[in-house]
């Protein structure tokens, strides 16, 4: 059964952009991504990428679809990117759901899927000897997915059940409130799961589901990434044989642009059972363009101001113990997204004071350049954290897949890391002063419901 990436599970995603390459006056360094990338594009637009990795007899097979909740532009029809994460496991005429699962079991495959705002990913880890089988069954379901209306309605009701399960935690409600409040026009206004009213209505949208699939599940919108014990020529030959007849799509949509925020926004949530008071702050930030130096600066601020070695973290979490959880995320997105900060506060009376401490720390970052030694330490930590994350064929495939999904390039992390290395303390000061201002701020506070 596929899984979904929810807010609490994606805090680590921005590590893609947070380690250094070569800086001015330094000897040229190796690219931060240490493995060779081979890429071939078929006549129908399907990209095929292989990355050799030392995992004898094992490969990771990823299909990256550059479609997420961002692409859900029609009013009343959110949630379909996530819906197809489920529906793609329903089978085809050649491989029913049961037969498809039997093949995976026979291979000893670890197979799953996830959806984010910007992309949907189908992935498996399998024996290298099963590459031909993987290409066959994956090409079949991407070209020949088949389902009738009763099957569609059954899966749509399962999606509602998943929403209800996630809604038992306050984090989904926090994320919904943040996106719905911070965004006014862009499709980031709804979460990956979609608006609740749209999910409830989804069983009635069988006809639209066919439109959505036909629009986005096309070769020019997909990339196959295989890492591990793989030979590129063999992979391309198999993909051409099985995916070569997959026809290009013709549809296109315009994603609405979000206008600049010009005044503070806020929302207050209550939770029906006892929970820790939670403060959630969001600041609009640019899309994850490797050419924009502000992206690397925001990633550095994430660690310098809110990381576990930061003064704010040491004071609020370790010394005073006012805050149970403090974390920030400079979220990577295809379009302008949010720099988010979350603090779970131990005592219900403390959120205003904690909010002020966070505001003071951000204001200080905009007034005073960070110490050079501190910036170097942040760079070092993030560099080695990223390098250590590439410890399996699956992790390597995920890094490549995310780079493609966000930037359209498999090697964009090299440019992003190079930009990170060029940062100066003055860059961080400039960026903090630019983005962390009241008119660009959205504040969501969640507290236990007060009994009347």
N, C-alpha and C positions, 0 to 999 in steps of 0.2 A: 504494500500500500504506500503510495507516495506521501511525502511529508511536505510541510510548508515552512518557510523561514518567517518566523514572527519577530517582533521588535527585540525581545530579550535575546534572541539567538543570532542577531546580525551585528552585534556591537563590534566584532573583530573585522568586519569586512574592509574597513578603510586602511588596513595594513598594506594594501596594494600600493599606496602612494607614499609610504613613510620610511624610506631608507635611501642613503646617499649613493651617488656615483662620483664623477670627477668634479673638483672645484677649481676655481681660477688659480693659476700658478702651480697647480699640482700635476704630478705625472698622470698620464691617462690611466684610468682604472678600467677594469673589466666591467661589462654591463652587470647590473645587479641580478638579472635573471641568468643563471649560469649554464643553461642548456640550449643547444642549437634548436632552432625552430624551422621546420620546413613546411611550406604552404603551397598548395595548388588550388586553383579555382576552375571548376568545371564550366562547360559552355552554358549550363543553365543557371549559373551564379552560385552554386553550392561551393563553399570553401572547405578544404580538407587540410588539416594541420596534424603533423606528427612531431613529437618531442621525445627523443630517446632518453631513457632514465634507467638507472641501474636497479632493475627489478626483474631478475631473470625469470622468464616464464609467466610474467604477470603484465597485464595492460589495464589502463583505465580508458573507457570509451565514453566520451561526452558528446551529447548533441546540444548545442547552444542555440536557443531561439531568441532573437533580439526582440522579444515581446513580453511585456509585463503589464501591470495595472496602468502604467503610463499610457498604453495604447488604447485604453477603453474610453473612447471619446464620446460615444453616444449617450445621451441622458437616459438614466434608468437601466443601463446595461453594464454596470460595473461588475467585476468579479469573474469575467470569463477567461482571463489568462490563467488564473488559479484553477478555474473549473476544468480547463483542458489538461492541467497537470494531472488531474484525476482521470479524465476521460480517455487519455492516451493509453491507459492500461485496460481498456474495455475489449480490445481485440479487433481482428479483421476477419475477412472471409477465409483467408488461408490459415491464419493463426488466431484461433479463438482465445479468449482471456485465459482459459484453462490450459490450452496448448502452449501459449506463450510462457506462462508461469512454469509449466513442466520443462520447457527447454532451458529456462534460467536455472531451475533446480538441478537439472542434469549437468550443467556447466559449473555448478557451485558458485554462481554469480551473486555478487552483492549489488543489487539494483535498486534505484530510487529516483526521486525527482524533487525539485523545489521551484518555487516562484518568488520573485521579488518585484519591486516597482518597475524594474527595467528589463528583466529577462526571465526566461523559463529554461530550466536545465534538466535534461534526462541523462542519467549517468549510471554506469555499471563498472565494476572491477571484476575481471574475468581472466582465465588462462589465455596466454598469448596464442595458443593453438586454436582457440575458439573465435579468432577474429572474423573469419569468413561467416560463421554462424551469426555473430553479432551484427555484421553488416547486413545480412539477409533479413533478420527479424526486425531490425530497426528501420531499414528502408521500407519494409512492408507496412509498418504501422504509421509511418509518416506520410506515405503516399496513399494508403488504402484504409485508413481508419473508418470503421463502419459501426453505426449504432442507430437504433430506432428510437422512436419517441418515448416508449416506456423505459428503455434503458437510460435515456437522457434524463428523464424525470427522476428516476431512482438515484442517479448520481448527483443531481441537483439537490435533492433532499439530503443526501449525505454531506454535501458542502454546507448546508444549513446546520446540520448536526455538528460539523467541525467548528463552525462559527460559534455556536452555543457553548461548545466545550471551551474554546479560547476565551469567550466572554465571561467565564467563571473566574478569570484573573483580571485584576484592575489594569494590567499593562495594555491589553487591547483597547480598553476604553480610553486610556491616556493617549495612545497613539492615534486613535480615531479623532479625539478632540484636538490634538495638535495639528494633524494634517487638515482637518476641516476648518480650523480657525486660521492657521498660517497661510493657507492657499485659498484664493478666491476664484481663479479661473482654470489653472493648470490641473491636469488629471492626477497629480500628486495629492489632490484634495481628499481622495479616498485611499484607504489602505489596500494592500494586496488582496485581502479577502473581499473587499468591496463594501458598498453601503448595505446595511442590513435590509432595507426595504427592497433593494435590487436582488439580494440573495433570496428573499422570500418569494419574489416574483419569478425567479429564474426558471422554475418548472414550466412556465408558460412561454418560454423563449426558445423553443426547439428550432424554429426556422432561423432565428438570428444566430444560434450556435453554429449552423452550417456556414453562414456568412463570415463569422469570426475565424473559423478554422480555414476557410478558403482564402481569406485575406492574409493571414499571418504565417500559416504553416506551409511556406513556400521555400524553395531552395535558396533564393537570393537573400532570405532572412535567416538562414541557418548556417551553422558551422559545425563540422565534425572534428573533434579534437581527440586524438589517441596518443597517450603517453605510456612510456615503459618500454617493454621489449617488443618494439615495432620497427618494421622497415617501411619507409615512406612509399617506395614504388609499389610494393605489394598492396599497401593500404589504398593507394589511389586507383590501382587496377580493379580492386574489389568494389570500391565506391562507384567508379564509372559503370561497372557492369550492373550494379543494383539500383543506383540512384540516377543514372544518366537519363532515363526517360521521364523523370519528375519535371513537370512543366513549371516554368516561371509564373509568378503571379502578376497581376495588373493593377490591383487596387492600391490606393494610397490615401492617407488621412493627414489632416493638419492638427498637430498637437497645440492646443491653445497656450499662448505665452502668459506667464504670470506677471502682472504689473508690479512695479516696486511698492513695497510696503511703506506707508507714510505716517503711520501712527501706531502706538503700542496696541497689542491685542491680548485678550486674556479670556480664560474660561475657568469655571469652578465646578468640580465634580464631587459627588458624595458617593460613598460605597456602603452598601447595606449592612455589612458585617465588619467587625473591628479589623483595621489594617493600618499600616504605617502611613502617616501623611507623606505625600510625594509631591515634589516640586519638579516641574518639567519645563525647560526653557528651550526655545527655538529661535535661531537667527538665520535669515536667508543668506545663502552663499552661492558662489558660481557653480556651474556644471564642472565635472571633472575633466577639464581640458588640460593635457600635458603642457600646453604652451602658456597657461596662465600661472604665474608664480604665486598667486594668492592661494592656490590649492595646497601647495606644499607648506606654505606658512600656516594655514589653518590646521593642517595635520600636526605641525610642530606645537602650536598653541594647545591643541588637544592634550598632548602629553605634558608640556611644560607647566600648564596652569592647573590641569585636573588629574594628571597621572599619579600613580601611587607614591612617587618620590617628590611630588609638588608640595610646597608649603601649605596650600589650602587643604589638600588631602591629609597631610600629617596633623594639621590642627583640628579639622572638623571630624575626621574619622578616627584617628589614632589617639590624639591627646585629649580632646574634649569629649569625644564619643557622642556628639550631637547627631551625627549622620551615620547611618548604617551602610549606605551605598552612595558613592559619588563617582560618576563617570560621564565622559563626554564622547561625542562621535562626530567627526567631520565627514558626514555621510557621502560616499561616492555615488553620483547619479549622472545620467546622460544629460539631463536638463538641470537648471538651478534648483538646488534642494535646501536642506537645513543643516546647520551646525546645531546639534542638540546636547543639552546638559540635563542629567537627571540626578536628583538627590532624594533619598528616602530618609526621612527624619524620625529620630527616635521618640521625641516628645511632641505631642500634637500642637503645643503652643509655639514651637520653634521655627516653622517655615518662614515667617517674615524676617527673622534674624538671619537665617541661613541664606535666604535670597539676597539680603544685603551684603553678606560676606562674599557671595559669588559675584555680585555686581562690583564690589570693591576690587576683587581680584582681576576682573576683566578690565576695569578702568585703569588699574595699575599697569596692566599689560599694554594698554594704549598710551600711557604717559611715559613709561620708563623702559628702555631697551633691556631685554633679558641679558643676563651675564653670559659672556661668550663661552665660558666653561660649562655653564648649564646647557646651552644650546648644543655644544659638542656632546655632552652626555646623552641628551635626548636623541641626537642623531645616531650615536653608537648603539643605544638600546634598541631603537626601531630597526636599524639596519640588521642587527643580528637576530632580532625576533622574526623579521621577514625571512631571512636565510634559513633559520631553523624551521620555519613553517613548511618549507619545501622538502618534506621528509618522506614522501610517498608518491607513487605515480598518480594517485587520486588527487593529492594536494597540488601537484604540478598542473594537472589538467584543470583544476578549479581556478588556479591563478591565471592561466591562459584564457579560460572561458570568461572570467570576470573582466579581464582586460579587453577582450573582444566586445563583450556586451556593453560596456560603458563607453569605450572610445572607438570601437570599430577596428582596433589593431591588436594583434596578439602580443606585441612587444612594447606597448606603451609604458609599461612600468619602468623601463630603462630611462626614458625621457623624464618621467615623474621623479625618479630617484635622483637624476642629475640635477633637476631643479631644486630638490630638497637640499642637496649638498651646497648649492650656491647661496642658500639663505644666509642672511646676516641678522643680527639682533634688531637692526633698524627695520628690516622687512616685517618681522613679527610685530613690532610696535605699530608700524603703519597699518597693517591688516587688522590688528585688534581695534585700533581707533576707527577704522572704516566700518567694520561689520557689527561690532558689539555696542550698538547705540540704541536708545529707547525706542526710536521710531521703527527699528528693524526687529523688535523683540516681540515674541509671543510667549505668554506665561500660562501654563496649565497647572492648577493645584487640585490634588485629589485628597480628600479627608474622609474619615469615618462619618457616616450619616449621624447627625445629632438627633437623639430621640426626643420627641415632643412630650 
